[in-house]
Amino acid sequence: MTAHAYPLLIKQILDAPLAHAPGQRIIDAEGMQYDYRTFADRIGRAAGALRALGAGEGSVVAVLDWDSHRYLECFFAVPMIGATLHTVNIRLSPEQVLYTINHAGDDLILCHADFLPMLSGIAARIERPWRLVILGDEAAVPDTLPSEGGYEALLARADPVREFPDLDENTRATLFYTTGTTGDPKGVTYSHRQLVLHTLGVAAGLGPIPGGGLNRGDVYMPITPLFHVHGWGIPYVATLMGLKQVYPGRYDPARLLGLIAEHDVTFSHCVPTILSMLLDAPEAEGTELGRWKVVIGGSALPEGLARRALQRGIDVHAAYGMSETCPFLTVADMMASRDPDAPANLRTATGKPVPMVRIRVVDAEMNDVPPGGTATGEIVARAPWLTQAYLRNEAGTDDLWRGGWLHTGDVGFLDDQGTLRITDRLKDVIKSGGEWVSSLALESLASTVDGVSEVAAIGIADPTWGERPLLVVVVGGDPAGIRDRLHAAFGQAVARGALSKWAVPERIEFLDSLPKTSVGKLDKKALRRRFA
Ligand code: AMP
């Protein structure tokens, strides 16, 4: 009866770095630098300041910020007092931001000065009483906003929290919104227990890779916005490991490359378009990237991009997950890829489940699609960290969890090595003459053609075949003869049996740039509208 039932809580993530690396630094692009002792002290102060403003169990605290050390402090301080951290997607339209603030029921909004004009525009339509804190120093705030002043001033005079409560581990810790192709944004939540288990699972998956992965010698810099699935949860992992961490603020290629050089950053993660943008930046030429490990997620890692990264000495791997999965489900095989004879597509494959994750590929009746063949099915998952419900959205939740497995909406297969390979999103599949054409396979192949900077394959209506693939290309290098090179590459792929003849797109369009979603992924919906 006296044994302690230890709840899994975010506050415990902080214990390890304070024991092992108290002097290690956390750096912010704005110039703030401090060690983990100061970090923990500031979390205690932030918690005290939030409590003084009425936040605590049951309240919702929203953050609108670039990737900053203050955001990282909120990752801890807000849930540690029992409140929910709402990480607002600052790239949504003001109307969508307003929708999420009202749906979440935010009590306090912590907002960087850059987003005050947007917030002012929607403030009158925020339904609940709310209060504002400016993230940073005091800023000139319009009278119409219920400002409590600047975060730094509040921390300076706060009564710090030294002992955080032993909450129920199932207490809701975080909330954010994912935008689907239709309907309103959906609220996704995670508990303390889920975030702790995700942190441990990802650390166990990435940690034990000799010379690779993510380990105590690394310097970490996220290049995934912290509002996108808690920066893919890696800020919690990096904190647990007591790593030197660099928070880059607003993304700017020259600045990001400068920070990599200045702080010897060795580990980052981002979507493919960001890596491509960094490699294209003029500053990339003179930046040493040979010690940089990058995990690419959010979209498939095209083979052409992986090759460009490898040529620069970057240790690049794909990972797979989604907003509803905290997000990690699988990571490319980082051990096997170290073998010099390993095929390059081991790095771009969606990979194998991280510890504690179970993956199946199923048909419409939830029967397993046999692995190793050519048949594809929907990827479904179970893990201790999958969102249990969309916030106040029963129909959406039932659909997500049909048959007790989380439905990813992604299509793929398990190859004969048990490696997951995604071929498409269900809503992006191209169906031509009754057969599925993998848009990701077409994109990956086209990405290896000289002069192709970005590429998207979409299905467009066709009177004979139902749909035909259309390739949309952004030219980066020499445009002369690019159409012929693309046709030749597809012809060769057909000749060696890598592509079916009917999958080859006959129509290729060129654009100056491709539309992107709020998290920097290809916006295929916009492309389909354009070429409908
Ligand atoms: P989000 O909820 O915005 O993070 O988007 C999740 C979706 O991104 C997944 O359902 C996939 O369609 C896609 N995605 C993420 N990682 C990968 C990957 N490695 N390969 C292919 N698609 C991916």
Residues whose N, C-alpha, C, O or C-beta is under 5 A from the ligand:
A	BS01	AMP	I296 G297 G298 S299 A300 L301 A318 A319 Y320 G321 M322 S323 T350 T408 D410 I422 R425
